[in-house]
Amino acid sequence: MTESSAIDRYIIARSGNTELLGKTPKDEAKVNEILGVLDDVRTNVSKLFFDKEYQSKLKETWEKVQPKLQYFEKFVGDKEWA
């Protein structure tokens, strides 16, 4: 398996706790949104690993991923489970 979002869902399914994928259609949509944001961050950051001139692209990459990380910060908030 090479598709990162498929791997995420596979791990959740294998855990036996499929409620992690959402109990309702609205929950499922939120999970899909979160997995999409994770994929956006992963895609942007992983490009740096294969770029010999990665240092010149750090600022640009940070500007792309910072809003995504702020989304997670807002989503997690004060939740104890996260």
C-alpha positions as MATLAB code, in Angstrom:
seq = 'MTESSAIDRYIIARSGNTELLGKTPKDEAKVNEILGVLDDVRTNVSKLFFDKEYQSKLKETWEKVQPKLQYFEKFVGDKEWA';
ca = [
       0.000    0.000    0.000;
       1.494    3.322   -1.004;
      -1.312    5.877   -0.726;
      -0.904    7.590    2.636;
      -4.608    8.199    3.257;
      -5.332    4.555    2.458;
      -2.673    3.548    4.967;
      -4.261    5.793    7.615;
      -7.660    4.184    7.098;
      -6.163    0.692    6.984;
      -4.449    1.174   10.344;
      -7.697    2.412   11.875;
      -9.643   -0.516   10.419;
      -7.025   -3.017   11.653;
      -7.236   -1.553   15.155;
     -10.760   -2.924   15.402;
     -11.986    0.478   16.520;
     -13.678    1.597   13.315;
     -15.550    4.274   15.249;
     -12.336    6.254   14.819;
     -13.504    6.728   11.222;
     -16.707    8.348   12.552;
     -19.983    7.208   14.023;
     -22.168    9.383   11.786;
     -21.818   10.760    8.252;
     -20.918   14.143    9.784;
     -18.189   12.495   11.898;
     -16.890   10.655    8.832;
     -16.692   13.942    6.934;
     -14.686   15.491    9.787;
     -12.306   12.507    9.808;
     -11.855   12.841    6.041;
     -11.172   16.547    6.482;
      -8.529   15.864    9.141;
      -6.881   13.158    7.035;
      -6.834   15.585    4.097;
      -5.141   18.266    6.188;
      -2.593   15.694    7.392;
      -1.922   14.715    3.793;
      -1.404   18.368    2.809;
       1.175   18.833    5.579;
       2.894   15.543    4.795;
       3.073   16.348    1.068;
       4.584   19.792    1.580;
       7.100   18.762    4.226;
       8.214   15.567    2.486;
       9.242   17.545   -0.597;
      12.013   19.097    1.486;
      13.612   15.721    2.114;
      14.338   15.217   -1.567;
      15.408   18.749   -2.453;
      19.129   19.522   -2.336;
      18.266   23.190   -1.891;
      15.711   22.576    0.830;
      16.995   25.408    3.033;
      15.930   27.987    0.478;
      12.411   26.539    0.546;
      11.906   26.266    4.299;
      10.145   29.623    4.612;
       7.818   28.932    1.686;
       6.981   25.493    3.049;
       6.346   26.877    6.536;
       3.963   29.463    5.072;
       2.030   26.651    3.384;
       1.806   24.315    6.369;
       1.376   26.833    9.193;
      -2.352   27.394    8.520;
      -2.832   23.610    8.442;
      -1.064   23.230   11.790;
      -3.177   26.062   13.215;
      -6.254   24.135   12.089;
      -5.071   21.181   14.182;
      -4.316   23.404   17.129;
      -7.851   24.808   16.972;
      -9.376   21.355   16.494;
      -7.452   19.807   19.385;
      -7.941   22.782   21.679;
      -8.115   21.678   25.302;
      -9.255   18.131   24.561;
      -7.501   15.731   26.903;
      -7.544   12.777   24.498;
      -5.485   14.512   21.875;
];
